[in-house]
Amino acid sequence: KEFALSGSEQNPDITAKDRKAVLRDRLLGKGAPAPVQAFLDHGADFVTARTLEDLVGKMNGLTGKSLLDAAEVRRQIEARDLQLANPYSKDSQIQGIRNARRYIGDRLGRVASPHRILDPEAGPLIGVRLSVLTRKTLGGIQTDLDSRALGPDGTPVGGLYAAGEVAGFGGGGVHGYNALEGTFLGGCLFSGRAAGRAAARETA
Ligand SMILES: Cc1cc2nc3c(=O)[nH]c(=O)nc-3n(C[C@H](O)[C@H](O)[C@H](O)COP(=O)(O)OP(=O)(O)OC[C@H]3O[C@@H](n4cnc5c(N)ncnc54)[C@H](O)[C@@H]3O)c2cc1C
């Protein structure tokens, strides 16, 4: 269910804005939407198994190295599962899940009911190989209101402009300190426009 709820951009019911289908197929029913299921069935980075030992074996198989020790993974997951049974758990992730579920929108649409990871009813277990990438640089080149790049002394470097993410317009900056989702492109376009206008003025 966690997979059915996350990956909303792969959920045709949600992208087609078909509210009835979302309720019928995803929240009341079981299973993941077809495109998400396709990741499970065919994804080169996905492994599924019924037992933890089997899963860890397949995860190690993905990398060709025995990076994970099944006994250690079991120890950690069992410790986490124990905390789930504790209504006063101090585990910050479990507290975070419980907190998110206090809002009905998140409870219905985004966060699956908390359950023990090793609960056989909640299976199969799924492992996904992650790849590290740089998503947000938040800039580095200081600019003025004409998007002219400024040197270490704070004065414009002749003929050099900087716009978009490299100039700090991808989140942060104009949209506050936090790089909130969806706030990047506007600032990138805005600073590009300012740079283009200033460059045109300079060369006119
Ligand atoms: C997965 C993902 C999802 C995102 N979703 C959103 C969203 O929903 N809403 C939103 O507002 N923002 C989103 N963003 C952020 C937004 O897409 C970027 O901030 C924005 O596209 C940056 O635009 P840019 O032109 O400044 O830089 P880029 O688009 O990174 O362009 C820089 C270009 O410079 C080229 N380049 C680098 N080095 C050299 C070199 N030496 N010589 C020549 N060319 C070079 C690169 O190849 C690249 O084409 C997302 C970003 C990612 C990665």
The ligand as an ORCA input file, in Angstrom:
! r2SCAN-3c Opt
* xyz 0 1
  C      14.117     15.823    -10.263
  C      13.867     17.315    -10.210
  C      12.567     17.772    -10.077
  C      12.313     19.129    -10.028
  N      11.017     19.567     -9.913
  C      10.753     20.879     -9.900
  C       9.401     21.354     -9.820
  O       8.443     20.569     -9.772
  N       9.190     22.705     -9.810
  C      10.221     23.594     -9.847
  O       9.968     24.808     -9.838
  N      11.507     23.167     -9.934
  C      11.793     21.847     -9.966
  N      13.107     21.416    -10.044
  C      14.189     22.404    -10.075
  C      14.330     23.052    -11.459
  O      14.102     22.080    -12.446
  C      15.753     23.604    -11.570
  O      16.033     24.479    -10.488
  C      15.894     24.391    -12.881
  O      15.577     23.587    -13.996
  C      17.311     24.929    -13.011
  O      17.384     25.594    -14.254
  P      18.734     26.213    -14.688
  O      18.530     26.674    -16.113
  O      19.173     27.243    -13.699
  O      19.816     25.049    -14.602
  P      19.878     23.652    -15.398
  O      18.520     23.302    -15.956
  O      20.569     22.712    -14.496
  O      20.767     24.043    -16.656
  C      22.174     24.106    -16.573
  C      22.694     23.630    -17.909
  O      24.076     23.881    -17.975
  C      24.690     22.808    -18.602
  N      26.108     22.826    -18.245
  C      26.705     22.507    -17.081
  N      28.030     22.663    -17.146
  C      28.290     23.111    -18.390
  C      29.477     23.480    -19.073
  N      30.668     23.414    -18.476
  N      29.380     23.879    -20.360
  C      28.177     23.963    -20.980
  N      27.007     23.638    -20.379
  C      27.071     23.225    -19.101
  C      23.940     21.593    -18.097
  O      24.103     20.496    -18.957
  C      22.516     22.128    -18.093
  O      21.852     21.900    -19.341
  C      13.386     20.054    -10.098
  C      14.691     19.580    -10.245
  C      14.939     18.219    -10.293
  C      16.349     17.739    -10.480
*
